[in-house]
Amino acid sequence: MIADLVSVSRPLSWINTAFPFAAAYLLMTGSVDAALVIGAVFFLIPYNVAMYGINDVFDYASDVANPRKGGVEGALLDPARHRSVLVGAALACLPFVVALVVLGPPLSWPVLAASLFAVVAYSAPPFRFKEIPVLDSITSSVHFCSPALYGIVLAGELPGLRSGTILLAFFLWGMASHAFGAVQDVVPDREGGIASTATVLGAARTVRLALALWTVAGLLMLTTGSPGAWASLLAIPYLLAAGPFARVSDDDSGRANRGWRHFLWINYLCGFLVTMLLIWYAATTASPWRTS
């Protein structure tokens, strides 16, 4: 079971949910405590086990026909093991959720609940938000933005103007990333009867939508002052990775996987640069988000 849970959890993407939480909480509190450690571990592993495990179970029928599944971009487990994955994901999350509820103020409870609901509702029936165009990209973005928002409210704060703008830019980045990631699956999704933003808009228009969202996210960051203005430049690598596919046809949409594979590594580069900016900002500013 442990091997299955690790397989479905996409280890390459663990940092994408743990980092937003840890960065937001640490910037708000300036201290390392039990809530930070428990929350970081939760959003690093159990959260991803649940998010991707539920997805792999309920998307199995279409994933079988998808040539990019069966590796780092999605596991293909025998249906006989699906139940154990769902049970294991629930058991992995439960103690962390209980601990975070006990440690967190009441303000944090609905945010954590909404985050977990999005994890389930994206893939599992009867919701299957991933099959509702536009809502699929919104929900996917919530998966990555909600840990950051939760980090803020767990610290007993509410987003200010600057942090709210950063969260909005991050949300648009998440929508763009999901939309672009769905382009490579247009053909298998249509064959599997799965609707998505990409299957409805078509490959080329979806890529252009992603480019527009990344651009707006970068422009929003320009309004946040230093170091956010510097972080706005990090939209450029994503634009360069997706730009060549702005005219890709639906039949040839699988080619976008090349840009998606670049995207996965761009995340690590940009994450490192954001970390450096945050370290510099935290070292020169007292409680940088608390009053902003």
N, C-alpha and C positions, 0 to 999 in steps of 0.2 A: 504493500500500500504506500509506503514512504517513497519508493522509487516512482510509482505512478503519480503521486502528488507533486513531486519535484518536476517530473516530466511535463505535467500539464501547466505548471505555474510560470513558465517562460522566464527562467532565471536571468536571461539577458535584459529583461525589462523590470526586474525587481526595484531597481534604484529609482525608476520613474515615479513611483508612488511614495516610497520612503523618504526620498530627499525633500519633496515639497512640504511634507508634514514636519520633518525635523528642522528644516530651515526656518519655517514660519514660527514654530514653537520656540526655537532657540533665540530668534530675533526678538520675540516678544518678551521672553523671560530673562534671557542672558545667563541661564543656569542649566546645568545638567542634573535632572532629578528622575525619580521613578517614572513619572508620566512620560517624559521624553524617551526614556529607554524602552518602556513597554510599547508606547505608540510607534516608535521607529521600527521595532522588531515586528509588530503587527502589520504595519503597512509595507514592510519589506517582504515578508513571506506569507503568513496566513491570508492576508488580503488578496494577494495575487493567486494563491492556491484556489481561493473561492471564485475570484473573478474569471480566471482563465479555465479553471476546472469545470465550472458550470457551463461556460461557453463551449468547451470541447465536447461535453456530454450531449448538449441539446443541438449542437451543430454537426453531429457526427455524420448524418446522412449526406449533407452537402460537402463536408470536409473530405469524405472518401473520394470524391470526384475532383478534388482540388490538388493539383500537383505540388503545391508549395507546403502542404500539410504533411506532418510526420517527422518534423525536425524542430528547430528553434522557433519556427513561426506557428507552431501548433501541433499538439500530440494527436495521435490516432490510436486510442486505446480500444481494445476489444469491448463490445457492448456489455459483456458479462462482468466487466470491471467498473462499469459506470456508477453503479449504486455505491460501491465502496469509495469512489472518488467524491461523490456528493456527501456521504457521511463523514469521510475524512476531512473534507473542507470545513464542514460545520463544526466538527470537534476541534480542529486547529484554531478556528476563530473564537470559539466560545469563551475560553478563559481570559483571552486578551480583551474581549468586549466587556466582560464583567468587571475586570480590573479597571478599564478606562472609565466605565460608568461610575464606579466607586470613587475614583480619583478626580473625575472631572466635575465642574459645576453644572447645574441643570441646563444652562445655556448651551452646553456642548452636546447634550443628549440628542436633540432632534437633528443636529448636523451629522452626528455619527449614524443615526438611524437612516437618514436620507442617503448617506454614502453607501451604506450596506444595501438599502433598497435598490439603488441604481445598479449595484453589482449583480443582484439577482434578476431584476426586471429586464436588464439588457438582453439576456439570453433565454431565461426560463419562461415557460408558459404559466399563466395565460397572458402574460404581459408581452414578451418578445419585442421590446422596444427596438431591437436591432432590425426589425422588419418594417419599421415605420420611418419612411424617409424624413430626413432632417432631425427627427427625434433620436435616430440612431447616433448621429454625430454629437448631438447635445448630451445624450446619456454617456457616451464614451468619454467625452471631455470631463463630465462630472467625476468619472472614475479617478482622474488625475488631479483635478482642481480641488475636489472636496477634502482630500487629506491636508492641503494647505490651509483651507478655511477652517478645518477642524483644529489644526495646530493653533490658530489664532484664538478661537473660542475656548479651547481647552486651557489656554493660558488666562482665561477670564476676561478677554478683551473682545472688541468688535472691530471690524475693518474700518480704517480711516480712509480719507480721500486717496492718499498715495497707495496704501496697501490694497484698497478696493480697485483702483485702476490697474495695478499689477495683476490682481486676480482676474479681472476682466480680460486683460491681454493674454494671460495664461489660458483662460477658457477658450478664447478664439484660436489660440495655438492648438489646443486640444481638438477642437472641431476640425481645423484644417488637417491635422495629422490623421484623424480618423477618416475623413473624406478621401484624402489621398491614398491611404492604406487600402480603402475599399475598391479603388480603381482596378487594381490587379485581379480582383475577384469578380469582376462584372460577368464574365462568361460562366464560370461555375455557379455563381449565385443565381443567375437567370435560369440555368439548367436545373438548379435545385429548387426553383420557385421561391427564392428569397428576395424580397424587395429591400432596397437600400437607397440612400442618397445617390450612390453611383449608378445603380441599375436604372433609376428613374431619370436622372439628368443625363446619363451617358458619360463615358470616360473623359472625353475632352472637356466638357463643361464642368465636370467635377474637379478636374485638375485646376481649372481656372478659378473655380470657387475657392479651392484650397490656397492658391496663390494670393487671392484677394484677402482671405482671412489672415494669412501670415503677414501680409503687408500692413493691414489695419492693426494687428497686434504690435508690430514693430513701431508704428506711428504712435500708438497709445503709450508705449514705453518712453518715447521721447518727451512726453509731458510730465514724467514723474521725477525729473531732476536727476542729479548724479546719485548713485551709479546706474539708475534705470535707463538713462539716455544711452549709456554705453551698451547696456544689454540689448537695446533696440537693434544693434548691428547684428545680433545673433539670428535675426530673421533671414539674413542674406544666404547663409548656407542652405537653408530649407528651400528658398526660392530657386537657388541654383540646382538643387537636386531634383525638384519637381518640374522646373521650367521646360526642360526638353520634351516633356510629355503633354504639353498644353494642347497639342493637336492629335493626340493618339486616338485611333479609331477604337470602337468597341471590340471588334474582332481581334485587334492587336493589343488590347489593354493589358494582357499578361506581361508585356514588356516593361510596364511600370514597376514590376518587382525589382528591377535593377535600381531604380530610384529609391524604392522602399528600403532595400538593403543598405544603401548609402545613408538613408534617413536614420536607421538604427544606430549607426556609428557616429553620425552627426550629433545625436542626442548625448553621447558620452563626451564629445568634445565641448559642446555647448554647456553641458552640466558642469564640466570642470571649470570653464571660464566663469560661469555664474557663481560657482563656489568661491573662486578667487575674488570676485567682486564683492560677495557677501562678507567674506573674511575681512577685506579691507574696510568695508562700510561699517561693520560691527566694531572694528578696532578703533574707528575714528568718531563714532557716534554713540551716545548713550541711549539705550532703548529705542533703536531707530524706527520701529513701527508703532510703538506704543501710542504716540500722539500724532501719528500721520496716517 
